[in-house]
Amino acid sequence: MRSGDNLFDMTKDATPDRLRSRLRMRQWQTLLAIADAGGLRQAALTLGVSQPALSKALKDLEAAIGRPLFERSARGLTLTPHGEVVTEHARQALHALGALADALAAVDTGAGGRLRVGIIPNLSSDWMRAVAARLIGGSRPLHLQLTEGATDELLLALRGGALDAAMVRITPANAGGDLTWRPMLTQRLKVIVRTGHPLLRMGRRATLRHLLAYPWLLPPAATPTRRRLDEVFLQAGLTPPQTHLETYALPLIERFVVQEGRLAAVPDDVARQFERLGGIRALGFEWDLPPVCLAWLDGRGPQRLIHRFEQAALAVA
């Protein structure tokens, strides 16, 4: 067979201009439907088209890319390495198109644009409310969408195009070369207990070993806050606190500390917020935490709006 007869002519580069001229948004949707379904039959039902039409659409897409995107077997279709890359970019493209539509709709209502920001739970709601007030007020307010999640979840959503920026703890473990970030907030880790807890009566005599005598409510494993807490105990030659109960949700933390007498570790500004509400006190222990940073993908996203958020956060901090 001559090279010109090959459907996947690898002699032609997948140049940006060539791909732009051949690919359409409908093809991205087709690719994702097939990838998610793992086969043509279910994907055809999802898209409301016939299976032969979908099969032809997939062949056209693979011809446009110039590479096979799926491996065919009796069990269905599995993405090839090229297919995994194309699928990732397809999801980002559809997220970007959805974000554009939402941003235009926001401007139609008089907003200065739409910004999707992920935030870790361990931020004082007082601080976040002050930042939001600066952005949603004035003559050109932002339409601000806030999504809460753990650092790793938010960075995954950021890289997948579901977020424009994220307020997260950047560490050597998660700081990729694709990210730009700015430190926004410095926090210190505190241990909180309910009012009247025996550890409060001990005052400065309380040690890390004393903390291990009581039940804990801990941040999820592998989060920066949990890693820092574990590190403190390990450096003191002690086994870190153990628990069957993990959460980042501040309302749940407040409830379990007050009603069950559990210990919890939260940033100092969150501890002060709990103290103002009553029923909770912070112990004298205090340790540094990685800074909370505003992170976004280098050269991507609504840069003007991200910088507006950055300015508001720095002003409040």
N, C-alpha and C positions, 0 to 999 in steps of 0.2 A: 504493500500500500504506500502510495506517495505521501510525503509529509503534508501536502496540501489537502489530502483527504481526511486528515485527522480532525475530529471535532474540536479537540483541545490543542490548538496550535501554540505551543510554548515558545515559538520563535518570536512571537509578537509580545512586546512588553505590555503589562497592564498599566498603561500611563493614565494619569488623571483625566486628560482630555478624552482618551478613548473610552474610559469607563463612564464618564459623564454623558457622552453621546449615546451610550448603549443602555444604561440602567434607568429604570423608572421606579417610583415609589411603590407602585403596585407589585413589582417584582420583589421588593424587600418584604412586603406583607406575605407574599406567596412563600418565600424562603422560610420565614419565621413560622408560618403555619405548618409547613412540612417538618421543620426541625422539632417543633414542640409536639407534634402528633407522632413522629417516628414512622410515618408511612403516608402514602398518597390517599388511601381510602378515607381515613378520618380527617385528614387535612381538607379534602374535597368537600366533605360534609360541613366542616367549619366555615369554609369560604363560600359555600353555596354554588359550587361549580361541578362539572362532571370530572370523573377521574381521568379520562383521556385528555381533556383540556388542561388539567393540572399537570399531567405528565409532559405535555408539549411545552407548557410554560416553564417547567423546570429545565427541560432541555435547552430552551432559548436562554434562560438565565445562565446556565453553565457555559453555553457558547459565548455569551457576552463576557463572562469572567475569564474564559479561556482555560478553565481548570475544573475537574470534577469536584462537586461539593458534597456528594453523598456516596457512601459505599452501599451497594445493594446486596441483600441477602434474603434468605427465607424468613428471617425474623423482622424484616422491614428495612428501613433506611437509617444509616448512621452517618453522622457528619465526618467528613475527612478533615485533616488538619487545615486545608484551605477553607473548607466549609465552616469550621469553627471561627476562623478569622473573619470571614465575610458575614457570618451571622452576628458576631459581636458588633461589627460596624453597622449592620442593618438595624439592630436595636437602637444604637445611638442615633442613627439618622431619623428613625421614627419618633424617638423621644424629642429630638431637636425640632421636628416638624410640629409635634404637639405643643412644645413649649412656645414656638412662634405663634401658633394660633391663640394660645392662652394670653400671650403678651399683647397681641393685637386687640383681643377682646378687652383686656384691662385698660389699654389706652383709650378704647372706645368709651369707657365709663369715666374717663377723666383722670385716670392714674398715669403716673410717669413711667410705667412699665411693670413687669412682673418678675419677681425674684423668688426662686425656690431654694430654701436654705435648710439644711439638716442641722439639728442641735442635739448634743448629748444630754441625757436627763440630768446629770449633775451640774446644772447651771441654776443659779438662783432665779426664780420666776420674777423677782423684783428687778433684777438686772436685765433680764430678757424683755420685760415689759417696758423698761425705760428705753432700750434700744429700739423696740418696735414703735414706740410713740414718736420717736424722731423721724422714722421712715414713713409712717402712714399718715402723718399730719402735714400741714402746709398746702400750698397751691398745687404742687405736683406730687401727690403721695404715691408711694409704691404699693402695688398689690403684693403683699408678702405672704408666702406659703411656708409655714414652719413644720418640719417633720422630725419627730423625735426618734432616736435610735442609738445603739452603741457605736463607738468609733469605727470599728471594722465594717459594720453594716452600712454606715453613712458613706464611707470611702468607696465601698463597692457601688452604691447607688450613684455617687458622684462620677465615678469612672464609667458607669453604664449610661449616663446621660439623664438619669431621673432627677438629679439635683444640679443646681448651678454652683453652689458653694456649701461648705459645711463647717460648723463650729465643733472641732474635735481636738483630741490630744494627739499631737504629732510626736512620734518617737522614732528612733532609728529603725525599729521593726516595721513601721508602716509608711515611712517617708520615701515615696518613690520619686524617681526623676521626672515624672510627668506632673508633679504637683508644685504649685506655688502656695506658700502659706505665710501668714503674718501672726505673731503672738498677739493675742487680744486681752487675755485675762490670766493673772497669776493666782493660783489657789494653793492652800495648804490643807492636808488631810487631817480631819478631826474625828474623835470617837464620841458618839452621842449615846446618852442613856436617858431613861425617863426620870422625871423629878422624884426625889426620894430614894433613888437607887443606892445600895450599900457602897458602891465605889465612890460616890460623891462624898460620903462621910469619911472615907480614907484620905481624901485630899491628895497631897503630894506623896504620900506613902504608897499610893497605888503604883504598881509596876506592870510591865507587859505580861508577866506571869499571872498576875491577878486577873487580867482581862480574859485569860483562857479558862477561867473557872465558870464563866457565864455563857449562855447561848448567844449566838451571833446571827445576824442577817447580813449577808455579804453581797458585794457587787458580783456580777457574773464572772466566771473564770476567764482568764486570758485578757480581760479588759485592762487598760493602763492603771486604773484605780486599784483593782484587785492585785495586779502585779506589784504595785508599790507597797500595799499593805503586807503582802506575803514577804516581800524583801525586808521590811522592817523587822519582822519576827525572826526570819532566817539569820539576819545579821546579828541578832541578839542570841543566837544559838537555840532558838525555840521553834517548835512546829507551828506554822501559821494557824489561825483559827479555822475550824472546820464547821460546815453546816449542811443541812439538806434544803436550805431556803436561800435562793439567790434572786435579787431583783435590783433594777436601777430606778424603779418607779418611786418617786418621792412620796406620793400619798400612801403607798403601801409601806414604805419605810417608816413613816410617821406612825402608822397604825400599829405595826408590829413592835416598835420600840415602846410606845406608850402602853399598849394593852397587854403585851406579852413580856415586857421587861427585857427584850433582846438588846444587844449592843449592835451598833452599826457604824460604819465609817463613811463620812461624807465630806465634801469640801467645806472650808471654813465659812464661806458666805451662805451656803445652804444651812449649815449648823446655826448661824445667827438668825436666819429666817425662821427655822424651827423654834428657836428660843423665844423669838418675838410672839409666836403663836401660842406659846405656853405648853407646859407638860413635858418639855425636853430640855436637857442641859448638856453642855459639852464638857468633857473631861480635859485635863491639862495636857494631854498628848497632842503633838502637832508635828507633821512631816511634810516636806515639799512634795508637790505633784508636778508632772510635766505640764507646761503651760497649755491653756486652751487657745487654739489657733483658728483663724479663718483660713480655710484651704479651698483652692479651686484648681481646675485643670489648666496647665500652662497654655496661655494663648487661646483658651476656649471659654464659652459662656458670655453672658452680658457684662463685659468688663466694667462699663460705666456704672451699672447698678451694683455690682460687687464692691466697687470702691466706695459707693455711697454707704453701703452696709458697714464697710471697714471704718469709715470716718465716724459713723454713729456709734459703733462699738467702742472705738478708742475714746470718744468723748465721754461715754458713760463710765468706762473703766477708770 
